[in-house]
């Protein structure tokens, strides 16, 4: 299935976001980057900018069809998890491993993956995202 991917990060996740965008452009995905775009300026102005970008990812994914997915990145992943899941149509999952990613899609039908930039290498994050994107929901009742 071809996806539209919305990706957003705070200043802590900026470098990982850039890496993932380059990696994902090689696949058949349309990428929508909602920021942050100037990490040093963002860091100086507000330490809690994860809220702005987490809301942006959630709003765009929830307003579109089921072929849209979101990637939200912050330092430890907790802030983005809280913010994205405030939207009633978002099933955001903080994933630190490929197993987390597969489970979040297969059992919970997550539509936003949250990554902790300060806890993952670029390679690990890329593998986690690829596992998440290639897994489909089994329509069972695993997360209810």
Secondary structure, 3 states (H helix, E strand, C coil): CCCEEEEEECHHHHHHHHHHHHHHCCCCCEEEECCCCCHHHHHHHCCCCHHHHHHHHHHHHHHCCCCEEEEEEECCCHHHHHHHCCCCCCCEEECCCHHHHHHHHHCCCCCEEEEECCCCCHHHHHHHHHHHHCCCCCCCCCCC
